[in-house]
Amino acid sequence: MREYDAPTYPGSATGSRDQLAIRRGNLTRILRHIRTNGPRSRAVIATATGLHKTTVSSLIEELLDLRLVREIGMDHSGAAGRPGRSVALSPDVGAVGVEINVDYLAVHGSDLAGRTIFEHRTAFTNVARGVEQCLDDITEAARQALEHLRRCGVTPVGLTVAVPGLIDVARGVVVLAPNLGWHDVPIVDRLSHGLPPGLWIGVDNDANLAALAEHTWGVAAGTDNLVYLTGEVGVGGGVILDGRLLRGADGFCGEVGHMPVAPDGQRCGCGLIGCWETKVGLAELVRMATPDAAYDLDRQVDTDRISDPQERVAEVARRLAAGDRAAVDAVAEIGTWLGHGGAILVNLFNPRVIVLGGYFAELADHLIPAAQARLARLAVASPVARCHFVASHLGFTAAARGAAGVTLDRMIEHPTTVLAAAGR
C-alpha cells in the first residue's frame, strides 16, 4: 500500500500539520522496519514499506542528519540491478534503564543498534535506606551511566526506571511498592531535578519491562503470547498477549504475586494473607533453605547484613549440591507452588511459555520439573495449551535492559521530538 498524500491548501495550517504528522509517521515506519529486519537498502525499504523511492531517500537523509541511522555496506538482497548501500540503526544514540529492587540497584545502558554500553548492579537494602536516599541512589547511578554513554560517543535520549509495584506511568508516580515501603512517590518529578534538563524520564513496573526485554532479546524472543515472572523478594508478572504488553484499565496488570493462593498462609508485604509471593518469593526460599540467613523485611536493617541476591541463591545451590535436606525440601515446595500459580496464569491468559526470571532462572533445573508437573495437573487446557516453563538468560538486569529498550522505542515512535528534547 502506497503512502497517502493528504490534500493541502495554500496557507492551510491544518494541511501543514497533517503533512508533518505524515512525515513523522513515515520516519517511524522506516526505523521500525530496519529494527525488525536489519540493515536494508533504500530500494528494499521502499518496497517493504510501500513508500515511494524518492520519499524514502528524503526520509533517510533526515534520519542520517538526526544520527538515527548510518550507511554501511552494499545490500545485495534486493531485486536484480545495482545494489544500494545498506542503512542500519545508528550506535550514536542510546538510553539508560535503572531498576531498583529490595536488595539491589541495576543499571543498563544501550545504543539504538542494540549494543550494551554500560551495565552494573549494586547490592544493598533499599528498604532500610528510605525513599529519599533511594532516589538519591537512583539519580547518582543514572548520572554515572549517562556520563559513560557520552564518553563512549553515544548521545543519551532518556531513561526509564523499573520499580516493583503499582505504577501510574502517565503521571510518573509509584502508587504502591509494598516491598520497598513506597506510597505515592512522584519519582519522575523528583529525578528531573537531579538529572540534566531536557532529558526524557519515565517509570514503569519492573516485570512489564522485563517481559518486553524477553519478548525482544530473550529466550522466548518473538513469542507473541508469554508471561514473564520476576523471581525476587517480590514476585511480579509481565504479560505479552498477541505481541503487545497487557496493562489493564489503570496500568496495574501483572501483580500476579498478590494472587491469593493460601487463605491460611502468611501475611504478605502488601498487607493481605496468603499471596503467591509468600509461597514462591526469594524471601520464602531463603527462610526455608537457609534459615540462618533469612531476610528481615519488617525492620530497618544494616545494609552490610544483606548480601547480593545472587549470593543468596548461590548458597542455596551449594546446599542443594551437598544434599542438604532443608534446601532440597524448600526447592521442591517452591517448585510445586510455582506450578500452582502458573496454572492460574495459563487458565487466564493461555500463554505459550512462562519465562522464569531472577532467582527462578538460577535454580530452574531444580524448580521446573515440579512446576511443570503441577501446571499439567491444574491447567484446564493443559494438553491443548502446550505451555511450558523456560529459564531466562537475561539475569537480574532484565528489567533494567527492558527499561532502556522502552526509552529507545519511544524515540523510534517520536524521533524528532525526543531528540529535540535531548538538545539535538
C-alpha positions as CSV (number, residue, x, y, z in Angstrom):
1,M,0.0,0.0,0.0
2,R,1.4,3.4,-1.0
3,E,1.6,6.3,1.3
4,Y,-1.4,8.6,1.2
5,D,-0.6,12.2,0.4
6,A,-3.3,14.3,2.3
7,P,-4.7,17.2,0.3
8,T,-3.4,20.6,1.3
9,Y,-4.5,24.1,0.6
10,P,-2.4,27.3,0.3
11,G,-1.9,28.9,3.7
12,S,-3.7,26.0,5.5
13,A,-2.2,25.4,8.9
14,T,-4.1,22.2,9.2
15,G,-2.7,20.9,5.9
16,S,0.8,21.8,7.1
17,R,0.3,19.9,10.4
18,D,-1.1,16.9,8.6
19,Q,1.9,16.8,6.3
20,L,4.3,17.0,9.3
21,A,2.4,14.2,11.1
22,I,2.6,12.0,8.0
23,R,6.3,12.7,7.6
24,R,6.9,11.8,11.3
25,G,4.9,8.7,10.9
26,N,6.9,7.6,7.9
27,L,10.2,8.2,9.7
28,T,8.9,5.9,12.4
29,R,7.8,3.3,9.8
30,I,11.3,3.2,8.3
31,L,13.0,2.9,11.8
32,R,10.7,0.1,12.7
33,H,11.4,-1.7,9.5
34,I,15.2,-1.5,10.0
35,R,14.9,-2.6,13.6
36,T,12.8,-5.6,12.7
37,N,14.6,-6.7,9.6
38,G,18.1,-5.4,9.9
39,P,20.1,-3.2,7.5
40,R,18.4,-2.6,4.2
41,S,18.9,-0.5,1.1
42,R,16.6,2.4,0.3
43,A,15.0,0.4,-2.6
44,V,14.3,-2.6,-0.4
45,I,12.8,-0.3,2.3
46,A,10.6,1.4,-0.2
47,T,9.3,-1.9,-1.5
48,A,8.7,-3.3,2.0
49,T,7.0,-0.1,3.5
50,G,5.0,0.9,0.4
51,L,6.6,4.3,0.4
52,H,7.8,6.0,-2.9
53,K,11.5,5.7,-3.5
54,T,12.0,9.4,-3.6
55,T,10.2,9.7,-0.3
56,V,12.3,7.0,1.3
57,S,15.5,8.8,0.1
58,S,14.4,12.1,1.6
59,L,13.4,10.4,4.9
60,I,16.7,8.5,5.1
61,E,18.6,11.8,4.6
62,E,16.7,13.3,7.5
63,L,17.4,10.2,9.7
64,L,21.1,10.4,8.8
65,D,21.1,14.1,9.8
66,L,19.5,13.1,13.1
67,R,22.1,10.4,13.6
68,L,19.4,7.8,14.0
69,V,20.7,5.7,11.1
70,R,24.0,5.2,9.3
71,E,25.1,3.8,5.9
72,I,27.2,0.7,5.9
73,G,28.0,-1.9,3.2
74,M,26.2,-2.7,0.0
75,D,22.8,-4.6,0.1
76,H,22.6,-7.5,-2.4
77,S,19.3,-8.8,-1.0
78,G,17.0,-6.8,-3.4
79,A,15.9,-7.4,-7.0
80,A,18.3,-7.6,-9.9
81,G,20.1,-4.4,-10.7
82,R,22.8,-2.3,-9.0
83,P,22.9,-2.9,-5.2
84,G,22.4,0.1,-3.0
85,R,24.1,1.0,0.3
86,S,22.5,-0.6,3.3
87,V,21.0,1.6,6.0
88,A,21.3,0.5,9.6
89,L,20.3,1.8,13.0
90,S,22.9,4.1,14.5
91,P,25.1,3.4,17.5
92,D,25.3,7.2,18.1
93,V,22.2,7.5,20.3
94,G,21.2,5.4,23.3
95,A,19.3,5.2,26.6
96,V,19.6,4.1,30.2
97,G,17.5,1.8,32.3
98,V,17.6,1.7,36.1
99,E,15.9,-1.0,38.2
100,I,15.5,-0.6,42.0
101,N,14.5,-3.6,44.0
102,V,14.5,-4.7,47.6
103,D,18.2,-5.7,47.7
104,Y,19.9,-4.3,44.6
105,L,20.1,-1.4,42.1
106,A,20.8,-2.4,38.5
107,V,21.7,-0.1,35.6
108,H,21.9,-0.8,31.9
109,G,22.8,1.5,29.0
110,S,22.5,0.5,25.4
111,D,22.5,2.2,22.0
112,L,19.9,2.1,19.2
113,A,21.9,-0.6,17.4
114,G,21.4,-2.9,20.4
115,R,24.9,-2.9,21.9
116,T,25.3,-2.9,25.6
117,I,27.4,0.1,26.5
118,F,27.1,0.0,30.3
119,E,25.9,-2.5,32.9
120,H,26.3,-2.5,36.7
121,R,24.5,-3.9,39.7
122,T,24.9,-2.9,43.3
123,A,23.6,-4.9,46.3
124,F,22.2,-3.0,49.3
125,T,19.0,-2.9,51.3
126,N,16.7,-0.3,49.8
127,V,14.0,-0.6,52.5
128,A,16.4,0.5,55.2
129,R,17.6,3.5,53.2
130,G,14.2,5.2,52.9
131,V,12.6,6.8,49.8
132,E,14.8,9.9,49.6
133,Q,18.1,8.0,49.9
134,C,16.9,5.5,47.3
135,L,16.0,8.3,44.9
136,D,19.4,9.9,45.5
137,D,21.0,6.5,44.7
138,I,19.0,6.2,41.5
139,T,19.9,9.7,40.5
140,E,23.6,9.1,41.0
141,A,23.5,5.7,39.2
142,A,21.8,7.3,36.3
143,R,24.3,10.2,36.2
144,Q,27.2,7.7,36.0
145,A,25.6,5.7,33.3
146,L,24.6,8.8,31.2
147,E,28.2,10.1,31.5
148,H,29.6,6.7,30.5
149,L,27.4,6.7,27.3
150,R,28.6,10.3,26.5
151,R,32.3,9.3,27.0
152,C,31.7,6.4,24.5
153,G,30.3,8.9,21.9
154,V,26.7,7.9,22.5
155,T,24.0,10.6,23.0
156,P,21.5,9.5,25.6
157,V,17.9,10.4,24.8
158,G,16.4,9.5,28.1
159,L,16.0,6.9,30.8
160,T,13.3,4.7,32.4
161,V,13.2,3.5,36.0
162,A,11.9,0.0,36.8
163,V,10.1,-0.4,40.2
164,P,8.4,-3.4,41.7
165,G,4.9,-2.1,42.3
166,L,1.9,-0.3,41.0
167,I,2.9,2.4,38.7
168,D,1.0,5.4,37.2
169,V,3.0,5.6,34.0
170,A,1.3,8.7,32.7
171,R,1.9,10.7,35.9
172,G,5.3,9.2,36.6
173,V,4.3,8.1,40.1
174,V,4.9,4.9,42.0
175,V,1.5,4.4,43.5
176,L,2.5,1.5,45.7
177,A,5.7,-0.6,46.1
178,P,4.9,-2.6,49.2
179,N,8.3,-4.4,49.5
180,L,10.1,-1.1,49.3
181,G,7.6,0.7,51.6
182,W,6.8,3.3,48.9
183,H,3.5,5.1,48.6
184,D,2.6,7.8,46.0
185,V,6.2,8.6,45.2
186,P,6.5,11.2,42.3
187,I,9.7,9.6,41.0
188,V,9.9,11.2,37.6
189,D,9.4,14.7,39.0
190,R,12.0,14.0,41.7
191,L,14.6,12.7,39.3
192,S,14.0,15.5,36.8
193,H,15.5,17.9,39.4
194,G,18.7,15.9,39.7
195,L,19.4,15.0,36.1
196,P,20.3,17.1,33.0
197,P,17.5,19.3,31.8
198,G,15.5,18.2,28.8
199,L,16.3,14.5,29.3
200,W,13.1,12.4,28.9
201,I,12.4,10.3,32.1
202,G,9.9,7.6,32.6
203,V,8.9,4.9,35.2
204,D,7.3,1.5,34.8
205,N,6.7,-1.8,36.5
206,D,9.8,-4.0,36.7
207,A,8.0,-7.1,35.4
208,N,6.5,-5.3,32.5
209,L,9.9,-4.0,31.4
210,A,11.5,-7.4,31.9
211,A,8.7,-9.0,29.8
212,L,9.4,-6.6,27.0
213,A,13.1,-7.4,27.2
214,E,12.4,-11.1,27.0
215,H,10.0,-10.6,24.0
216,T,12.7,-8.6,22.2
217,W,16.0,-10.2,23.1
218,G,15.4,-13.2,25.4
219,V,15.0,-16.9,25.3
220,A,11.4,-16.5,24.1
221,A,12.1,-13.6,21.7
222,G,9.3,-13.3,19.1
223,T,6.9,-15.4,21.1
224,D,3.7,-13.3,21.0
225,N,2.0,-14.9,24.0
226,L,4.1,-15.2,27.1
227,V,4.2,-14.5,30.8
228,Y,7.4,-13.3,32.5
229,L,7.8,-13.9,36.2
230,T,10.2,-12.0,38.4
231,G,11.9,-14.2,40.9
232,E,12.8,-11.6,43.5
233,V,11.8,-11.0,47.1
234,G,8.6,-9.8,45.4
235,V,7.0,-11.7,42.5
236,G,5.5,-9.8,39.6
237,G,4.4,-10.8,36.1
238,G,4.6,-9.2,32.7
239,V,2.0,-10.4,30.2
240,I,2.5,-10.2,26.5
241,L,-0.7,-11.1,24.5
242,D,-0.7,-11.1,20.7
243,G,2.6,-9.3,20.8
244,R,1.5,-6.5,23.0
245,L,2.1,-5.8,26.7
246,L,-1.1,-6.1,28.7
247,R,-1.5,-3.2,31.1
248,G,-5.2,-3.2,32.2
249,A,-7.6,-0.3,32.8
250,D,-5.3,1.5,35.2
251,G,-1.9,0.1,34.1
252,F,-1.7,-2.2,37.2
253,C,-1.9,-5.5,35.3
254,G,0.7,-8.1,36.3
255,E,0.6,-8.0,40.1
256,V,0.5,-11.8,40.0
257,G,2.5,-12.1,43.2
258,H,-0.6,-11.0,45.0
259,M,-2.9,-13.7,43.8
260,P,-4.4,-15.3,46.9
261,V,-3.4,-18.9,46.9
262,A,-3.3,-19.8,50.6
263,P,-6.1,-18.3,52.8
264,D,-4.5,-19.6,55.9
265,G,-1.0,-18.6,54.9
266,Q,1.5,-15.8,55.9
267,R,0.8,-12.1,55.7
268,C,2.3,-10.5,52.6
269,G,4.2,-7.2,52.4
270,C,1.0,-5.8,50.7
271,G,-1.0,-6.5,53.9
272,L,-3.0,-9.4,52.5
273,I,-2.8,-13.0,53.7
274,G,-1.5,-15.9,51.5
275,C,-0.3,-14.1,48.4
276,W,1.5,-16.2,45.9
277,E,4.8,-14.4,46.6
278,T,4.7,-15.6,50.2
279,K,5.0,-19.1,48.7
280,V,7.5,-18.6,45.9
281,G,9.3,-15.3,46.6
282,L,13.1,-15.3,47.3
283,A,12.5,-14.4,51.0
284,E,10.5,-17.6,51.4
285,L,13.1,-19.7,49.7
286,V,15.8,-18.2,51.9
287,R,13.7,-18.7,55.0
288,M,13.2,-22.4,54.3
289,A,16.5,-23.3,52.7
290,T,19.0,-21.1,54.7
291,P,17.1,-20.0,57.8
292,D,20.4,-18.8,59.3
293,A,20.5,-16.0,56.7
294,A,16.8,-15.2,56.4
295,Y,15.6,-11.8,55.3
296,D,14.1,-9.5,57.9
297,L,11.8,-7.2,55.9
298,D,9.9,-5.9,58.9
299,R,12.6,-3.8,60.5
300,Q,15.3,-1.4,59.5
301,V,18.4,-3.5,59.0
302,D,22.0,-2.6,58.4
303,T,22.9,-2.8,54.7
304,D,26.1,-4.8,55.4
305,R,23.9,-7.7,56.7
306,I,22.1,-8.2,53.4
307,S,24.1,-10.0,50.6
308,D,23.6,-9.8,46.9
309,P,20.5,-11.9,45.9
310,Q,22.8,-14.0,43.6
311,E,25.0,-14.8,46.5
312,R,21.9,-16.0,48.4
313,V,20.9,-18.2,45.5
314,A,24.4,-19.5,45.1
315,E,24.4,-20.6,48.8
316,V,21.1,-22.4,48.2
317,A,22.6,-24.1,45.1
318,R,25.7,-25.1,47.2
319,R,23.5,-26.7,49.8
320,L,21.4,-28.5,47.1
321,A,24.6,-29.9,45.6
322,A,25.6,-31.1,49.1
323,G,22.2,-32.9,49.5
324,D,21.1,-30.6,52.4
325,R,17.6,-31.8,53.3
326,A,16.2,-28.3,54.1
327,A,17.4,-26.9,50.8
328,V,16.1,-29.9,48.8
329,D,12.7,-29.8,50.5
330,A,12.5,-26.0,50.1
331,V,13.1,-26.0,46.4
332,A,10.6,-28.9,45.9
333,E,8.0,-26.8,47.8
334,I,8.7,-23.7,45.8
335,G,8.6,-25.6,42.5
336,T,5.2,-27.0,43.4
337,W,3.7,-23.6,44.3
338,L,5.3,-22.1,41.2
339,G,3.3,-24.6,39.1
340,H,0.2,-23.9,41.1
341,G,0.3,-20.2,40.3
342,G,1.5,-20.9,36.8
343,A,-1.7,-22.9,36.2
344,I,-3.8,-20.0,37.2
345,L,-1.9,-17.8,34.7
346,V,-2.3,-20.4,31.9
347,N,-6.1,-20.6,32.6
348,L,-6.3,-16.8,32.4
349,F,-4.0,-15.8,29.6
350,N,-3.3,-19.0,27.6
351,P,0.4,-18.2,27.1
352,R,2.7,-20.4,25.0
353,V,5.5,-20.0,27.5
354,I,6.2,-18.8,31.1
355,V,9.6,-17.3,31.3
356,L,11.3,-17.6,34.7
357,G,13.5,-14.6,35.7
358,G,15.6,-13.7,38.7
359,Y,16.3,-16.5,41.1
360,F,13.8,-18.7,39.4
361,A,16.1,-18.8,36.4
362,E,19.2,-19.5,38.6
363,L,17.5,-22.6,40.1
364,A,15.4,-23.5,37.0
365,D,16.8,-27.1,36.7
366,H,15.6,-27.8,40.2
367,L,12.3,-25.9,40.0
368,I,10.9,-26.6,36.6
369,P,10.2,-30.4,37.0
370,A,7.9,-29.9,39.9
371,A,6.4,-26.7,38.5
372,Q,5.6,-28.3,35.1
373,A,4.1,-31.3,36.8
374,R,1.7,-29.2,38.9
375,L,0.8,-27.0,36.0
376,A,-0.1,-30.1,33.9
377,R,-2.4,-31.2,36.7
378,L,-4.1,-27.9,37.3
379,A,-4.3,-26.1,34.0
380,V,-7.7,-26.8,32.5
381,A,-6.5,-26.9,28.9
382,S,-3.0,-28.2,29.6
383,P,-2.9,-30.9,26.9
384,V,-4.0,-28.4,24.3
385,A,-2.3,-25.2,25.5
386,R,1.2,-26.7,25.4
387,C,2.6,-24.1,27.8
388,H,5.9,-24.7,29.4
389,F,8.3,-23.0,31.7
390,V,11.7,-21.8,30.4
391,A,14.6,-20.1,32.2
392,S,15.5,-16.5,31.2
393,H,19.2,-15.9,30.4
394,L,19.0,-12.1,30.9
395,G,19.7,-12.4,34.6
396,F,18.9,-9.9,37.3
397,T,19.3,-7.0,34.9
398,A,16.4,-7.9,32.6
399,A,14.2,-5.1,33.9
400,A,16.9,-2.5,33.5
401,R,17.6,-3.8,30.0
402,G,13.9,-3.5,29.2
403,A,13.8,0.0,30.7
404,A,16.5,1.2,28.3
405,G,14.7,-0.6,25.5
406,V,11.3,1.1,26.0
407,T,13.1,4.5,26.1
408,L,14.6,3.7,22.7
409,D,11.2,2.5,21.5
410,R,9.8,5.9,22.4
411,M,12.5,7.6,20.4
412,I,11.6,5.4,17.4
413,E,7.9,6.4,17.8
414,H,8.8,10.1,18.2
415,P,12.2,10.6,16.6
416,T,12.2,14.3,16.1
417,T,10.5,15.2,19.4
418,V,12.8,13.1,21.6
419,L,16.0,14.2,20.0
420,A,14.9,17.8,20.3
421,A,14.4,17.3,24.0
422,A,17.9,15.8,24.2
423,G,19.3,19.0,22.9
424,R,19.9,17.8,19.3
